[in-house]
Amino acid sequence: MSILEKYADHFLPTYSNYPQGRYVSLILARRIESEAIFRTEGSGEPLSKEFVHDGLANSKIVERTVISKRKQTAVERRTGRELLRTEALLFAKDDKSGVCALNRNNPCERCMDCMIYGYAAGGGGAQKSRVVTDDAFSLHPASVVTATKQFNALYDNSTMRDPETGQPSASIGTDEYIKPETIFLDIETVRDVTAEEFCYVLGNILRSSRYGAVSSRIGKVKNVLVGVALSNCELFSNLELTQATYDNLRNGRAELDFPLELNQVTSAMQTAVSSLSERVVGQLTILPPEDVAALVEEIGDLFGDAQRVKTMLQKATDMYGPQG
């Protein structure tokens, strides 16, 4: 029996317009594998940061770096849309609209991306996202995981002076960046989804690998699924998870080592999830680690088979109505 079959009663049998109170929380460790830049403004602006308590017990105020919620789901949406585009499962709303595209105010209102991640059309149509996200916080303080680097733009003669005019280039400055092996803790929650929709969302997360600014050259990220919780309500916040995990790793020490082994972090996260879950008011099932590992393997096998992926995408799309 597959993991999805084992927990089939936590997924909807078909798409529904009405809330059913079925939540699947994906508990993630996002491990930075190259330099990365996460900011909300343009080039040269500082990284996104927030002052928060470092832990839940005997805590002090620290500044942590942040990956904003939109910076996460925007990447994962584009990963999924590549797949839908390949299978011709992005549509035009009508004869006057082009094919469904992000940031063009022309959602088709019937592809998986629109129906899962939501849309708001200027003409009045809307679909609330069924992927609930929040800002992800770095496990370590910003002072530990950030540094600055100078950048410049050389001319063809490999110098900073124009070979024709002799004028110096103005393209020089510094960027603040996040160091490799920094780990961000995150929870993405999907609401009222079918098994096919869940596979699509989880596949988008596991297959996305570049986040933040200048992602063609930096921003390599490995998304690790640490845990899965099935419930009838939303769980604790990303910040609580980060603080509880920090406490578990610190274990009485003044500071955490950097970098940390990923397995140390995932073990501390699992302990934090177990502890924080005691405060959740609602029905809750936490998948054991062996089922989480089997789920990741199952999703990998699915997306490695082009025909199975096509069948899964088509089955989900057919639930939303005719694709004329």
Secondary structure, DSSP 8 states (H G I E B T S, - for coil): --HHHHTGGGSBSS--SS----EEEEEEEEEE-S-B---SSSTT----EEEEES-SSS--EEEEEEE-HHHHHHHHHHHHHHHHHHTT---BSSTTS-B--TTTT---SSSHHHHHH-EE-TTS-EE--SEE---EEESS-HHHHEEEEEEE---TTSSSB-TTT--B---EEEEEEE-TT-EEEEEEEEES-BHHHHHHHHHHHHH--B-STTTTTS-BEEEEEEEEEEESS----HHHHHHHHHHHHHTT-SS--SS--HHHHHHHHHHHHHHHHTT--S-EEE--HHHHHHHHHHHHHHHT-HHHHHHHHHHHHHHT----
